[in-house]
Amino acid sequence: MKWLWGIGLLWFSALAVADTLRLGFGTHKPPYIFEGEARGLEYDIVTAAARNAGFTVQVHYMPLERLHLMLRRGEIDGIAPTNEHSGITAFYSNPHIYYQNAAVALRERNYDIRTISDLGRYSVSAFQRARFLLGSEFQQMAEGNPRYREEAQQIARNRLLYSGRIDVVIADVRILRYFNREVYTQVDVSQPLTWYPLFAPTPYQVGFRLQAQRDQFNRGLTAIRVSGEYTAIERKYAIY
């Protein structure tokens, strides 16, 4: 009987391990992810969907480039935010959130930017892997622009923009506006900006190492949409 008991313990242990989901999130980018605070619009949606799917979540915060590498190595089970244009092989969930990215410049620069290709004339700072995540036209511009760069830290774009050290930044509207409150003692955030709406809302997904994990997560995502929990999370962060 003792050996049966031992087998039972091993079986339950295996289930516990199987139900643990190692999720990687990008670095601090309020209101979507408040790093180290276990909250944020995207954080709450993804973890709620995972819990409803039956997972126990372990969270890791890393720059996006590092997260994609860890996923390829099997060091984590899933990453957010990403999408099918990320350039890596993964099993992608249904879209769980949309970001509204735009090109932004100081108004006094008076740039004439009407298309994504126009960005090739300027120095541009974007978030990591934007060259993949924002579509083929943006990737072509980025690869042909020697003054294109990507920053791991979201807050860096606010400093670069308001200090005039970069011509154009690519940022989500809510993220850039949030970080103004953290850099206002370093740069003049009262300077008027021009927003160039070059991008449609960008759908983001969770990229999973295993198809079964993706399918299970999708069921949890559907559950929180049906129950109203998803809408409640959106209301919680509506002030941003």
N, C-alpha and C positions, 0 to 999 in steps of 0.2 A: 504493500500500500504506500510505503514511503516513496517508492520510485514513481508511482502515479501522481502523488502530491508534488514531487519535484517537476514532473512534466507539466503539470497544471500551472505551476509558478512560472516556468519558462514560457509557456504559451501566453499567459497574461502579460508578462514582461515584453514579449514580442509585440503584442497588441499596443502596449503603451508607447513603445518606440515608434511603431508604424504610425500612430496618431499624433506624434509630435511633428510639427511643421516648423522648420527653420527658415524664417522669412527675413530677407534683407531689404531694408528701406534705404533710400538715399539720405544724404546728410540734411541737416537743419534747413527747412524751407517752409516756415509758417505761411499760411494757415494749414497747409497740407500735412506737414510733419514737424512736430516740435520735438527735436531730437532729445532723447533722454527723459522726456516727460510722459511718454506713453499716451500721447494724444495727437490730434490733428484730423482734419477732414478726411484725408486719404487713409491715414493710419486707422482711424475708427472704422471706416468702411471695410477695409481689408481684414482687419482682425475680427470684426463682427461677423463677416461672411465666413471666415475660417472657423470661428467658434461654432457657428450654426451648422457648419459642415461636419463637426465632431473633432476638429483638431485642437490640440494644445499648442499654442504659438510661442516660439522662441524668437525674439527680435534681435536683429543685428543692424547697426547703422554704419554705412560705408559710402564712399564716393561711388557713383554709378559704374565707372570703369572697373573698379575693384569688385563690385557685386557681380558683374557679368563674368569676370574671371573665376570668382568663387563658384558660381553656378556651373560653369563648364567643368570645374574640377570636382563637383559633387560635394563641396563643403557646405552649401546651403541648399534648401529645397525649392525656394522661389524668391523672386525679386519684384519690387514695385518702386517706382513706376517704370514700365517699359512697354513696348508694343512689337508687333510683328515686323517692323522695319528696323529693329535694333541691331541686326547684323549677326545675331547668334541663334543657334538652333535650340529651341525650347518648345514646350507645350503652353500655348497662350490662352489665358482665360477669356471669358467675355469681358468687354470693356466695363470697368468699374467706376471710372471717373473721366472727365474731360477737362483739360487745361486750355485756357485761352492765351496763347502766346502771341506776341506782337514784337515788331521792331520799334525801338524807342531811341530818341535822340534829344539833345537839348534844342529847344525851339529856336534859340538864337543862331544855330548853325544853318537853319533854313535849307535843309537837304531836300532834293527832289527824288524821293523814293516811291516808286509806284509798283514795282514788281520785285520778286525775290532776287532776280538776277541783278537788279540795280544795287544790291548790297555789296556786290563785288568791287565797287568803287571806293569802299570805305573800310576802315578798321572795325571789326565786328567781334564782340564777345558774346558767347552763348554758353549754355549749360552743357555738361558732359554728355556726349553721344547725341547731341542735337543734330549733328550732321547725318545721322541715320534716322532719328525719330521724327524729323520734320519733313521727310519726303525726299524724292529724288532730285527735284529742282534745287532744293536747299543744299543737298549734298554736293551737287555739281558746283554751286557757287562756293561752298566752303573749301572744296578741294582745289579750286582754281584761284582762291584768294589768299595770297601770302600773309595778309594781315588779319586772317581769321584765327581765333583762339577759343578754347573752351576752358571754363573754370569749374573746379570741383565745388567751391563754396559759393552759394547763391548770393551771399552778401557782397561778394567782391564786385559784382556787376553794378551795384548801386554806387560803390566808391569810384569805380572807373568812369561811370557815366557822369556823375555830378562834378567830378574833378576835371573832366574834359580830357582824360587820358585815353579815351576810346571814343570813336565816332558814334557807334550804334551798339546797343545791347539787345539781345533777344531774351525776352523774359515773359513769364506769366504775369498778368496784370496784378493779381492779388499778392503774389510773392514780392514783386518789386515795391508795391505800395507798403506792404508790411515792413520791409527792411528799412524804409525811410526812417522809421521811429528808432532804429538802432544805429544809424549812421549820421543823424542830424547834427551831432557835435563835431563830426569830422569833415563833412562837406555840406554845401549849401543846398538842401533839398527843396528850398522854396523856388528854385529856378524852374520856369515853365518847360514842359516837355511837349514833344510832338510824338503821337502814337501812330505808327503805320500798320494798319490792319491787313497784313500780308497773309495771315494764316487762318484757315478754318479751325474751329475747336479741335484740339488733338485728343483722340481717344487713347487712354492708357489702360494697360492690362497687367495682370500678374503673369510673369513667365515662370513656368514650373519645369523641374527636371524630369518628372514622371507624369505620364498622361493620366494615371489614376488619381493623382493629387489634383491635377487641373480639373478633372471631371467632378471630383468631390467638392472642390472649392466653388465651382459654378453652381452646384446645387445650393450651397450656402448663400451665395450671392442672390440667387433667385428668391430664396426664403426671406432674406431681410428686405428685399423690395416688396414682396407680397405682404409681409407683416406690418410694413410701415416704418420699420427701424431705420431703413436707408433715408427716408424723408426726414425722420427725426434728427438724424446726424447732420443732414444738410442744414436744417433750421438752427442747430446748435452753433454752426459756424457762419451763419448768414451775415453777421456783423462785419465780417471781413470782405 
